Amino acid sequence: MADTALIVKYDDFGFDAEHLLQTLHTLENKSSDNLASQLSQFAGFVYGSGFEAQPELLQKVAALIPVIGNSSATLAAVKDLSVFFAVMQKLNIKHPETFEQLPADVDASLYVRKFSGGCGGVHIKPAASAPHHWLERYYFQRKLEGLPVSLLFVANGTEVDVVGFNEQWVSASADMPFRYGGAVSHAALSVIVQEQLLDAAKHLTAKFDLLGLNSLDAIVHKTSAGAEQVYVLEVNPRLSATVDLYNNDGVLFERHVQACLCRQLVGAGQLQDVYEEVSKAHAIVYADVDVMLNTEMIWPDWVTDTPVQLKTPLNIVAGAPVCSVLAYADSADAAKKEVLARVQQIKNLLQSTH
């Protein structure tokens, strides 16, 4: 959908603030008539990940161009662990036991350490391997066995529309055991699980005034009695990776814009198309070892996010993402199986080039 793509520096904390603002000012100064900035041509600024650890940067962006999405205040509140988990406690939304500082008398092997502004799972480490003293923006959470799921929804500050329920998985490595691996749409979740996810999304939307596309991550845990209980892990108050699983010629994007600018939830019926009942899966291929991509690399047509127009060979270090792969099937299980097989196909292809 993009007319132009610009690359902005990025690190473990998200966007390089100075470089992002410089890039926006560059657009502003490219005005052809000098009467109005080029930024004024745009309806606004839509964002995905990269701001969670620095909501103040989003506030600076909002001073230049209207933000179409959650405000910096909402982003800051949802990603402030002392605020977010206190709200969930008050709303009686189940979540794993969470501490700002791990008590000395607990078994550290039962917990993980998370960065409250992190995304993609690369920031999650075993608590036993992390220092136990208090660290700003980090918290400790009890590990929970179960199925990782998410709910992608559109919100207008008071109400929500379901876009889809998804299953997620990790692509673990020795130093990143919870790294994001991929997801699949139309996950076969029971009605009771769907209701728990939707109920949590509704309550959190009303409390935090969530707008536009958001996702709620959770674990479905089976109790000793066999009941399915949803434990909410976090809300991503912005466009998430799973938006890709439901993209439909810009209709979903338009629903985001309308919910943010007009606080209207436009009809979900517009999303119906040939993929309505088809599950889509995506998965990230990470390099197991250092990889050198040559300029003549030929990718299958189900591969995306590839380095393009390579003039010289490109070195990708072990652990870094190489590309993404896609798969469609009549069920979530079949799509997941196919996409994971394609991950292995790409790894075999990379190995054969060396």
N, C-alpha and C positions, 0 to 999 in steps of 0.2 A: 504493500500500500504506500510505501514511502517514495517521494520524489527524489530525495537526497539523503545520504547517510553521512554523518560526521562522527569520528571516533574521539571519545573523551577519555582521558587518563582515569584509571580505576585501581584501587588497592583493596586491602582487607577491610577497610572501613567504608568502602563505597566509592563514589565519585571523588576525584581530586577537585575540591571546591573551587580553587582559583582557576583551574583549567576549564571547568564547566561554565563558570561565569564569563570567562574570556570568550568562550565559544559563542555564548548567547550575545555578547556585545559585538562579536564579529558579524553575526547575522544582522544586528541592529545597524551597524555602520555600512552595510552593503546597500543601503537605500539608494534607489536610482534617481529619485526626484529631490532628495534632501529635505522634503517637507514632512515626511513621516517615517518613522523607523520601520524596518521590514518586519519586526516582531508584531507590529500592529495589524499586519495582514492576517495573523493567525487567531483562531478562536481561543486558543489557550495552550497550556503545557500539560501533557499527560505523562505520568511517570510510572516506572516499574520499580525494581529494586535499586539500591544505591543511595537511598536517603535515610534508611532506618537508624543508622548510627549518628546521623547529623541532620536532624529535622530543621535546625536553624538554617541550613543551606537551602532547604525548600522555601523557607520564609524569604530568603534573599532573591530566589527565583521569582516568587510571587510579586515582589516589588517591581519586576521587569515585565512580567506577562502573567495573565490570570492562570491560576493552577486549576486544571480540571481533574479533580480527585479529592482525596481527603486533605484537610488543612494540615499545616505543620504542627499545630496544637494537638490535633487528633492523632497524628503519627507519633508525636512525642509521648502522648498519654498511653497509647496502646503498647508502645515499646518500652515504657517505664515499668519494670517488673513490680515495683512496690505498688503502683497504681493498678495495673492490669490484673494481677492475681488477687488483690484486695477486692476489686470489683467482682471477679468471678466467685470469690468466697461469699460476698454479699448476695449475689444473684443465685447462689446455690448451684453453680455450674461446676460439675466435677472436673478435677484436673490433678495431675500427679503432684505429690508432695513437693513443695518448692521452698528453698531457703536462699537468702542473700549470702549467708555465711553458713557453711556446713558445720553442724554441731559436732563437738569432739567425740560424743558417745555413739555416733552412728557409724555403720559399716560403709565406708567410702566406695566400696566396690558395687554398691547398689545404686549409685548415683552418677549422673553426668554433669559436666560443667558446660554452660551455654553463655554465649555473648548476646545480650539483649538486642543488639543492633545487627546481628549476623543474619545471613541467609544462605541457603544452599546446603546447610548441614556441615560445611567444612569447619565451622567454629565449635562444633560439639565434640567434647573430649571426655574420656572416662575421668570421673572426679578423683580417682586414686592417683592419676598421673598429674593432677593439677595442684597448685598450692592451696591450702585450706584457709588461708587468711582472706579477708574481704578484698575483693578487687572491683573497682568501679565498672558498672555496666555488665558484670558477670553474675550469674546465679547458678545454683545447684538444683537439680531436679531428679526425682527418683525414677529409675528406669522401669518401664512397664512392658510386659509381654503383650503382644496383640497385633492387629492389622493396622498399618498406617493408612489413614484415609484423609480426604479433604472435601470440603464443600465449596464450590465456586458459586458466588451469588452476587446479585446486583442490589444495592441498597439506596434508599432515598432519605436516610436519617431516621426514619420511623418504621418503614416496612422493608421486606426483602422479597426478591424473586429468585428462585433456584435456577441456576444455569445447569449445574450437574454435580453428581457425586463421583468422586474419583478414588482409585487406589493408588498409593505411592510406594516406592521402594528405594532402598539405598544401594549405592555402588561402593562398597566398603574397601578401604585400603588400610595398610598397617597403621598409618598415622592419622587417617581420616575415616573412622569406622562408621560415621553417620552421613557421609557425603551423598548428596542427592543423586539418585540413579535415573529416575524417570517416573512416569505416571500414565494411567490409562483412564479414559472416560467411561461413563455409564457402568461404574462398578456395581456388581450384584450385591447390594447391601439390603438387609432386612428393613422392613417398614419401621420397626422400632429404633433402629440405628439412624435412619434418615430423619425421623421425628426428633431425636435427641440433637442431631447436628443442626437442624433447622431452628429448633427452639433456642439453642445457644446463640445462633447467628442473629435471631430476632432480638434477643435481650441485649446482646453486645452492640448491635446497631443502634438501638434506642439510647443506650447509655453513653456511647462514644460519638453519636451522630455520624455514623459511617455513611459514606457516599460512593456511588459507582460500583465498579468491580472490586470485590474483596474475596479473600479465601480464608477458610478456617481449617487449621490442621488439627488432627486428633488421632487418638489410638482407640480402636475397638478392642476392649479387653473382655474376655469371657470369665465370669465369676465362677467360684467353686460350685455354685448351683446351676451353672450352665447358661445364666442370663448374659446378654450382651450389654455392656456398659461403655458409653462413650466418655473418654477423658480428653478434654480440650488441651492442646499444647500451646497454641498461639493463633493470633489473627494476623494475616498479612494485609494491611490496610492500603493496598495498591494492586495494580495489575500483577498477577502471579504467573508462574510458568504454565499453569494449567489452562490459562486463557487460550493458549495455542491448540488445545484439544477441542475447542468449540468454535474456532474462528470461522466466520461465515460471511465472506464478502463485505466485511465492515459493519454488518448489522449489530453484532455484539459490541463493537467499539462505539457505535452510535447509541446503543442503550446506556453505555457508561457515560457518554457525554450528556445525554438527556437527564439521567439521574443526578448528575453533578450540577449542571447549570440550571435545570428547571425543577429538580426534585420530583421528577416524574418517572414512573416505571412503565416503559412502553411495552406493548404486548410481546410475550415470548413466542407467540405463534409465528412471528416473522422469521424465527430462526429455523423453522422446519425446512428441511431440504433432503437431498438424497442420503445424507449421512445421519439422519435423525436417529435411526435405530442402530447405527454402526458405531462400534467403539474405536476410538483412535488412541494409539499409544505413542509416546515418544520416550527416548532414552538417550542419555549422554554417553558417548564413547570417550573414556579417559585413556591416556597412554600408560601402559604398564611399565614401559621402559622409555628411555629417550628415543624419539622418533624423528627422522629427517624426511619431510615431505618433498618429493621432487616436483618439478614444474609441470610434468606431464601426467600427474595423477588423474586417473579417470574414476569418478565416483558413481555408484548406482543411483538411480533416480529417486530412491527413497532416503537419500542422505541429504541433510541440510546443515546450515551453519558451518560450511566449509571455508577454509581460506581460499579466496578467489584471485585470479590473475597473478599468480606467483611468477615473479621475474627471476627470482633466485630461490634455491631450496630453503625450506623453512624448518628450523629445529623446534620441536615441541618436547619439553622436558617431561620426564616421568611424573605422573600424577595430574598433569594438566589436561583440560578437555581438548579433544581433537575435532569432534563434530557431533551432530545429533542424528539419530535415525528414527524413522517413522514406520508405523504399521497400522493397517485397518483390518477389522474382522467383525464377525457377527456377534461376538461376545467379548467382554473385557478379558477373560482368561485367555482366549485365543489370540487376541491382539497383543497381550503382554508376552505370551510365549513366542510369538512371531518377532516382536521387537527385540527381545533378548537374544534370539537366534541371530538377528541382523547385527547386533552389537558384536557378537563373536565373529561374524563374517568380516566385518570391518577390521577387527583385530588381526584376523588371519591375512587380510589383504595388506595391512601395514607390515606384517611380519614378512610377507613374500617380497616386499620391495627392498628389503635389506639383505 
